Amino acid sequence: MPNVKITVIKTDTNSRFETVSGPEGFYTVPLLPPGPYEITAEAQGFKKFVQTGIQIGTDTRVAQDIALSVGETSESVTITADATPLNTSSASTGQVITSHEVETCR
């Protein structure tokens, strides 16, 4: 599939390498240092693909096929909280502190 955003993350250093698939759906991420990797692929209208546990060695060429599944074009998360607002217009729950209390509090 063309124009798929591919992100390769070196998991021990969190280094990111990004590319986009070409017109025929092929992609390359050249000159990756040896180590453990995770690959993600994202395209609009498809679910995000994630593959972990990829190990790349010295002078190694790795082929990773990606299968994207049709999914939602957008997802949203709504967070609601019931926090009581602070009353700044009334001192009904306040108290008076004397100067003696302030001086002894040091």
C-alpha angles and dihedrals in degrees: 000000000000127000097023113155108233121195122186116193124194096219099205093055101020090233112162128214119185135192140153126234117251130238093285094044097256122134138181133196104192131198099022113171116240116272146080119322144187122203127203130185126195133184131164112265094021135091117256113263118217126181120180133183098050111154119200120193133192114295090002127143114205125194116203117183114207123208114194119201122212109256145152117315090222138009127194135196119210119199120192128184131185102217118163111235121243113255106226098164099066135048093200093125096038130097137213118251116204123223089246090059091049093050095048093047093072 
